[in-house]
Amino acid sequence: MLSTRRHFLQSSAAAGLTTPLLAQNRKTSPNDRLQYALIGAGNMGTGDAESALKQQGVELVAVADVYEGRLVRAKERWGDQLFTTRDYREVLRRPEVDAVIVATPDHWHGQITSDAMHAGKDVYCEKPMVQNPEDGTRVVDAYKKTGRIMQVGSQRVSSIVYQKANELIGQGAIGQVNMVEAWWDRNSAVGAWQYAIPADASEQTVDWDKFLGSAPKRPFEPVRLFRWRNYRDYGTGVAGDLFVHLFSGLHYIMGAQGPTRVFATGGLRFWKDGRDVPDVMLGIYDYPETASHPAFNLALRVNFVNGACETSGFRFVGSEGVLTVGEGVTVAKQPRETAPGYTIDTFPKAVQEQFKREYFAKYPVQRATADAIRPHGEEEFLPPRGYSDHVDHHRVFAEAVRSRKPVVEDAVFGFRAAGPALSSNMSYFEKRAVKWDPQNMAVKG
């Protein structure tokens, strides 16, 4: 019979658990204000701003977006005192802005993040940090040169759940990890990026040229702005939206830097709405042995055609058990047989008899008793009700802006997660395995 022991994690310990590089005892006065600007006020940017405003002493002072309607909505939501603009560069020129949240389409992430750090602003950049591998080097260089605080927005790195998984793996709770499975399944139109398009979207209410930026020029087509994740010109598809979350969580839990080989496959199975990226994607990755972990293999799956409820999580398969990460962390174990067993039926009878005499001398038969029944159970670690790793991630960023001490998910960490995700797209579209250098963060060959 399976028995489960439940433990509840303490969110009050989150600062000490998830941000070992931050000052833990800093006092924040009500007048110690941080003035943020939001660049990109869509669904994710709005969520980021709301999580940021839950932190003590954080104030939103400016918003930039290429769609006028979102600037109107920003003032309705956060007040008429906001400075609003369609040009993010006007935000970066404002001296009162301490930090910016970059929540634009992916093809703008690298440019705006680099520009912001060179302008003296700290940056919270949504994942993936960049759209192309070559942009990653530029962001890392800007981060190192300017000394600004920079955090990528994959919130699992600040989660007390993932911290617990990291601790358990490090303590050998499941022995030697040899394989990891991760998945994210969805079953809704919004989950498949079928976002609403406002009725007033026009060339008068949208700065189309600013949206396009470095992307190929084309006539105004609002679906490409409001559903930009569906197009390679502006987004990074399944890999950049969701694989990168899974890479971030995995790298944090395992202390890994990245795979050396990437292979991805999949297809466009259901959402044939004009998008040019798959709605089903699978990836296989080889992680090399390092000082912090043995070699292991990773399998990723994202499916927007899952005919059931949305689920996501990890299974870490080890020599002594399995650790599952979902809402919480579960460790399941079943002890190994102490005797190795034998297969001797095809041997001559005399050889069988000799084998059994030697075998049972070494592994005597144990009389069955109630006390000898092997335990078969699991331990489950759950966060407190209402816990939000997204809010915690913004707390980590705000603390770092004040303390000037770097975060875990900085530009280097962010690129090491984005690199394998972007390589997955390369593998999928070019139909080949891709070699990735996790130390130098570059495609090989």
C-alpha positions in Angstrom: 0.0 0.0 0.0 1.3 3.4 -1.0 1.7 5.9 1.9 2.3 9.6 1.4 3.8 12.0 3.9 3.0 15.6 3.2 5.1 18.6 4.1 4.2 22.3 3.6 6.9 24.7 2.4 7.2 28.1 4.1 6.9 31.1 1.8 8.4 33.4 4.4 11.7 31.6 3.8 11.5 32.4 0.1 14.1 35.2 0.2 16.6 33.0 1.9 15.9 30.0 -0.3 15.7 31.4 -3.8 18.1 34.3 -3.8 21.4 33.2 -2.1 23.2 36.1 -3.7 21.0 38.8 -2.3 21.3 40.7 1.0 18.7 39.0 3.2 18.2 41.6 5.9 17.9 44.8 4.0 15.2 47.1 5.5 13.0 49.0 3.0 11.4 52.2 4.2 8.1 53.5 2.7 10.1 56.4 1.0 12.6 54.0 -0.6 10.8 54.1 -3.9 11.7 52.2 -7.1 10.3 53.8 -10.2 9.6 51.3 -13.0 8.6 51.6 -16.6 6.8 49.0 -18.6 7.8 48.4 -22.3 5.2 46.3 -23.9 1.8 46.4 -22.2 0.2 43.2 -23.5 -1.0 40.3 -21.4 2.4 39.3 -20.0 3.6 42.8 -19.5 0.5 43.7 -17.6 0.9 40.7 -15.4 4.5 41.6 -14.8 3.6 45.1 -13.8 0.9 43.9 -11.4 3.4 41.5 -9.8 6.0 44.2 -9.5 3.5 46.6 -7.9 2.9 44.1 -5.1 6.5 44.7 -3.9 7.0 47.4 -1.2 8.1 50.8 -2.6 7.6 50.0 -6.3 5.9 52.6 -8.4 5.0 52.5 -12.2 5.8 55.8 -13.8 5.9 55.1 -17.6 4.5 52.7 -20.2 5.5 52.3 -23.8 3.5 50.3 -26.4 3.0 50.5 -30.1 -0.8 50.2 -29.8 -2.5 53.3 -28.5 -5.3 51.4 -26.9 -2.9 49.8 -24.5 -1.6 53.2 -23.5 -5.2 54.3 -22.8 -5.8 51.1 -20.8 -2.6 51.6 -18.8 -3.8 55.0 -17.6 -7.2 53.5 -16.8 -5.5 50.8 -14.8 -2.6 52.7 -13.1 -3.5 56.3 -13.2 -3.4 59.4 -15.4 0.0 60.4 -13.9 1.7 57.8 -16.1 4.0 59.0 -18.9 3.0 57.0 -22.0 4.6 56.8 -25.4 4.8 54.5 -28.5 8.6 54.9 -28.6 10.5 53.0 -25.9 13.5 55.3 -26.4 11.6 58.1 -24.8 11.2 56.0 -21.6 14.9 55.3 -21.5 15.7 59.0 -21.7 13.6 59.7 -18.5 16.0 60.1 -15.5 13.4 59.2 -12.9 13.1 55.6 -14.3 15.2 53.2 -12.3 14.2 50.0 -14.0 12.3 48.7 -17.0 10.2 45.6 -17.6 10.7 44.5 -21.2 7.6 42.5 -22.3 7.6 43.1 -26.0 7.5 40.5 -28.8 10.6 38.4 -28.8 12.4 40.1 -31.7 12.7 43.3 -29.7 14.1 41.7 -26.4 17.8 41.8 -27.2 17.8 45.4 -28.6 15.7 47.0 -25.9 17.4 45.2 -23.1 20.8 46.2 -24.3 19.7 49.8 -24.9 18.2 50.0 -21.5 21.3 48.8 -19.7 23.5 51.2 -21.7 21.0 54.0 -20.7 21.7 53.2 -17.0 18.4 51.2 -16.3 18.1 47.9 -14.6 16.1 45.4 -16.7 13.5 42.7 -16.1 13.3 41.0 -19.5 10.7 38.5 -20.3 11.8 35.1 -21.6 13.3 34.2 -24.0 16.0 36.7 -23.4 16.7 36.9 -27.2 15.2 35.7 -30.4 18.5 34.7 -32.1 21.7 33.2 -30.6 23.9 36.1 -31.9 21.8 38.6 -29.9 22.6 36.7 -26.7 26.3 37.6 -26.9 25.3 41.3 -27.3 23.1 41.2 -24.2 25.6 39.4 -22.1 28.3 41.9 -23.1 26.1 44.8 -22.2 25.3 43.2 -18.9 28.9 42.8 -18.0 30.0 46.2 -19.3 27.4 48.3 -17.7 27.1 46.4 -14.3 23.3 46.8 -14.3 21.0 44.4 -12.6 19.3 42.2 -15.2 16.9 39.4 -14.6 15.1 37.1 -17.1 11.4 36.5 -16.5 11.3 32.7 -16.0 9.8 32.7 -12.6 10.6 29.1 -11.7 14.1 30.1 -10.8 12.6 32.0 -7.8 10.1 29.4 -6.8 10.3 27.8 -3.4 9.0 24.6 -5.0 12.0 24.5 -7.4 14.3 25.4 -4.6 13.1 22.3 -2.7 13.6 20.2 -5.7 17.1 21.5 -6.0 17.8 20.7 -2.4 16.5 17.2 -2.6 18.4 16.4 -5.8 21.6 17.8 -4.2 21.0 15.6 -1.1 20.8 12.5 -3.2 17.1 11.9 -2.5 16.7 9.8 -5.7 20.3 8.8 -6.1 22.0 9.5 -9.4 19.8 11.3 -12.0 20.0 9.6 -15.4 17.0 11.0 -17.2 14.6 14.0 -17.0 11.2 14.3 -18.6 9.4 17.7 -18.9 6.1 18.6 -20.5 3.6 21.3 -21.0 0.2 20.4 -22.5 -2.5 22.8 -23.4 -6.1 22.5 -24.6 -7.5 26.0 -25.3 -7.5 28.6 -28.0 -5.8 31.2 -25.7 -3.3 28.6 -24.7 -2.5 28.2 -28.4 -2.0 32.0 -28.7 -5.3 32.8 -30.3 -5.4 36.1 -28.6 -8.1 38.7 -29.1 -7.6 41.5 -31.7 -9.1 44.9 -30.8 -11.7 46.3 -33.1 -9.9 49.7 -33.3 -6.6 48.3 -34.5 -5.6 50.4 -37.5 -2.6 52.2 -39.0 -3.7 55.2 -36.9 -3.8 53.4 -33.6 -0.8 51.1 -34.2 2.8 52.2 -35.0 3.3 49.4 -37.4 6.9 50.3 -38.4 8.0 50.4 -34.7 6.4 46.9 -34.2 8.2 45.5 -37.2 11.6 46.9 -36.2 14.3 44.5 -37.6 11.6 42.1 -38.9 10.9 41.9 -42.7 8.8 44.8 -43.9 5.2 44.0 -44.8 1.8 45.8 -45.1 -0.2 46.4 -41.9 -1.8 43.2 -40.7 -3.0 43.4 -37.1 -3.1 39.6 -36.5 0.7 39.6 -36.8 0.9 42.1 -33.9 -1.7 40.7 -31.5 -0.9 37.1 -32.2 2.8 37.6 -32.8 3.9 34.3 -31.1 2.5 32.5 -34.1 5.1 33.9 -36.5 8.8 33.3 -36.7 9.5 36.9 -37.8 8.6 38.2 -34.3 8.4 35.2 -31.9 10.2 31.9 -31.1 7.3 29.6 -31.2 6.8 26.7 -28.7 10.5 26.5 -28.0 10.9 30.2 -27.0 7.6 30.4 -25.1 7.6 27.2 -23.1 10.7 25.1 -23.7 12.7 27.9 -22.3 10.7 27.8 -19.1 11.5 24.1 -18.8 15.2 24.7 -19.5 15.3 27.4 -16.9 13.7 25.2 -14.2 15.9 22.2 -15.1 19.1 24.2 -15.1 18.2 25.7 -11.7 17.3 22.3 -10.1 20.3 20.4 -11.5 22.9 23.2 -11.5 23.3 22.5 -15.3 24.6 24.9 -17.9 23.1 23.2 -21.0 23.1 20.3 -23.4 25.7 19.5 -26.0 23.3 18.0 -28.5 19.8 19.1 -29.5 17.2 17.3 -31.6 13.6 18.5 -32.1 10.7 17.3 -34.1 6.9 17.8 -34.2 4.5 19.5 -36.5 1.5 21.7 -37.1 -1.4 19.3 -36.2 -4.4 21.4 -35.3 -4.0 25.2 -35.2 -3.8 25.7 -39.0 -4.7 29.4 -38.7 -1.9 30.9 -40.8 0.9 30.4 -38.2 4.3 29.2 -39.4 5.4 27.5 -36.1 4.4 24.0 -34.8 1.7 23.4 -32.2 3.3 20.0 -31.2 7.0 19.9 -30.4 9.3 17.3 -28.8 13.0 17.6 -28.1 15.8 15.2 -27.0 18.9 16.6 -25.3 22.2 15.2 -24.2 23.6 16.8 -21.0 27.3 16.1 -20.3 28.8 15.1 -17.0 30.0 18.0 -14.9 31.3 18.6 -11.4 27.7 19.3 -10.2 25.8 16.5 -12.0 26.3 13.2 -13.9 25.5 12.9 -17.6 21.8 12.6 -18.3 19.2 12.8 -21.0 16.3 15.3 -21.2 13.1 14.8 -23.1 10.7 17.8 -23.6 7.2 17.8 -24.9 4.8 20.7 -25.6 1.4 19.9 -27.1 -1.3 22.5 -27.9 -3.6 19.7 -29.2 -4.0 17.9 -25.8 -7.7 16.9 -25.5 -7.6 17.1 -21.7 -6.7 19.6 -19.1 -3.5 21.7 -19.1 -0.6 20.2 -17.2 3.1 20.9 -16.9 5.9 19.5 -14.9 9.1 17.4 -14.5 10.0 13.8 -13.7 13.6 13.4 -12.5 14.4 9.7 -12.8 17.2 8.5 -10.5 18.9 5.3 -9.5 17.0 5.3 -6.2 13.7 7.0 -7.0 11.7 9.4 -9.0 11.2 13.1 -8.1 8.2 14.9 -9.7 7.8 18.6 -9.9 4.3 20.1 -10.4 2.3 22.1 -8.0 4.7 20.8 -5.4 7.5 18.2 -5.2 6.9 14.5 -4.8 9.6 11.9 -4.1 8.6 8.3 -4.8 10.8 5.3 -3.9 10.7 1.6 -3.9 13.7 -0.2 -2.4 15.7 -2.4 -4.7 15.9 -6.2 -4.2 19.0 -7.0 -2.1 19.6 -10.2 -4.0 20.5 -9.9 -7.8 18.1 -12.7 -8.9 19.1 -15.4 -11.4 18.1 -17.0 -14.7 19.4 -20.5 -14.9 16.7 -22.6 -16.5 18.6 -23.1 -19.7 21.7 -24.5 -17.9 22.2 -28.2 -17.4 20.7 -29.5 -14.1 24.0 -30.2 -12.5 25.1 -26.6 -13.2 21.8 -25.3 -11.9 22.2 -27.2 -8.7 25.8 -25.9 -8.2 24.7 -22.3 -9.0 21.8 -22.5 -6.4 24.0 -23.9 -3.7 26.5 -21.0 -4.1 23.7 -18.4 -4.6 21.7 -19.3 -1.5 24.8 -19.6 0.6 25.5 -16.0 -0.3 21.8 -14.8 -0.3 19.9 -16.9 2.2 16.1 -17.0 2.0 14.6 -14.7 4.5 11.5 -15.9 6.4 8.6 -13.6 5.7 7.5 -11.5 8.6 5.4 -8.4 9.0 8.5 -6.4 10.0 10.3 -7.4 6.8 7.7 -5.9 4.5 9.5 -3.3 2.4 8.2 0.2 2.6 6.7 1.7 -0.5 5.8 5.3 -0.2 6.3 8.9 -1.2 6.9 12.3 0.3 5.2 15.4 -1.0 6.3 19.0 -0.5 3.6 21.6 -1.2 3.7 25.4 -1.2 1.3 27.4 0.9 -2.2 28.2 -0.5 -2.1 31.1 -2.9 1.7 31.0 -3.3 2.9 32.8 -6.5 6.4 32.3 -7.9 5.7 35.1 -10.3 5.3 37.6 -7.5 8.4 36.1 -5.8 10.4 36.5 -9.0 9.6 40.2 -9.0 10.5 40.5 -5.3 13.9 39.0 -6.2 14.4 41.6 -8.9 13.3 44.6 -6.7 15.6 43.4 -3.9 18.5 43.2 -6.4 17.8 46.7 -7.7 18.1 48.0 -4.2 21.0 45.9 -3.0 23.0 46.0 -6.3 23.8 42.3 -5.9 23.2 40.1 -9.0 20.4 37.6 -9.2 20.6 34.0 -10.2 18.7 34.3 -13.5 21.0 37.0 -14.9 22.0 37.5 -18.6 24.3 34.5 -18.6 21.8 32.2 -17.0 19.1 33.5 -19.4 21.2 32.9 -22.4 22.1 29.4 -21.3 18.3 28.6 -21.2 17.5 30.5 -24.4 20.3 28.9 -26.4 19.0 25.3 -26.3 15.5 26.6 -26.9 16.6 28.5 -30.0 18.7 25.5 -31.1 15.5 23.4 -30.9 13.9 25.7 -33.4 17.0 25.4 -35.6 16.8 21.6 -35.4 13.1 21.5 -36.1 13.1 23.8 -39.2 16.4 22.5 -40.6 15.6 18.8 -39.8 18.9 18.0 -38.2 20.6 17.6 -34.8 22.3 20.7 -33.6 25.5 20.8 -31.5 25.4 23.4 -28.7 28.4 24.6 -26.6 27.0 25.3 -23.1 30.2 26.9 -21.8 30.7 29.4 -24.6 27.0 29.6 -25.3 27.2 29.1 -29.1 26.0 26.8 -31.9 28.9 24.6 -33.0 29.5 23.8 -36.7 
